[in-house]
Amino acid sequence: MREVVASAPTRIDLAGGTIDIWPLYLLSEGALTVNVAISLLARCRARERRDGRLAIVSRDQKRRLVRSLGAPVEPGEPLELLARLAQLLAPPGGVDIETDCDAPAGSGLGGSSALAVAVATALGRLAGRPLLPRQRLVLVRDVETQVLRVPAGEQDHFAAMYGGAQTIEWRAGGGRRNAISVGLTPLRRRTVLCYSGASRFSARSNWDMVKRRLDGERHAARALEGVISAAQEMREALLARDWKRAGAALKAEMSHRRKISPLVTAGPVAPLLAAGWRAGAWGGKVCGAGGGGCLVFLAPPERVPEVERAVVRAGARLLDFQFVRAGATVTSKPTSRVVLSQ
């Protein structure tokens, strides 16, 4: 039986999240997102079957599913996202799918989107119908929207597909990606990434922000304009490799974001932000939609250890990672942590 293994990176969004959700980016000029791919990978191993069945094993979620490949996928069923992707892309004879993700569930690092990209990449290659990157991106976004029942953003898919540091300019017709030349090693020396310990459901927080803007709430509109301005400032700071300026942009983005919805700083977010700032970080923000998940800080290298100690004392867990340049990748043999079931 033929098999394919694929992986895709998650990401840290430095500025401009939520703006990537249609139709928000059509309501503002200069809409922009800045993110960087990281080494916390999502992985998929796909192997052909000949009995028309679909078998899914999710290692990180500790869930299994066996069903007919052709049976309708019901809303809310276990592993719905993977089942829908399999129906669209898997070989007609059936498929075994095994998945794993290094990022904690609900981390705000785009883990579910990276996993969907890895699965779409593996299944397309296995079936002999590999999609072009933009085709995969659009397909995965649309399937995620079906599963979430609210519009899904796109920035996570760009990071998973292409890797590296990038800006995504949003306009009519979707996003346009621009790779940016950033010193990933010096940026890493100034970055702290921690997990709050509280998983969050991004659709809830994001939809609250989208709804407030579409309902015409003036404070939400002004705050989203501030998020865009912070993203533009972040781009210029990274291009100039002005890390202190980048930290200030990170702090400004969070300052505007928290004004959009009270859900952004719910749970442990506010105390962790305060702990990082008191320890000497230039700036910090939630990753993704907020309300839990991960937080990222930028700090002078000499202050990074103190910021790390401060957020740990406040209840967070540090995440070890590197910034990476590679996006979705197909390998000829299984990668680590994914072991095919017997």
Summary of the structure (lengths in Angstrom):
residues: 342
radius of gyration: 19.5
end to end distance: 13.9
largest distance: 59.5
contacts: 1296
relative contact order: 0.19
helix: 39%
strand: 24%
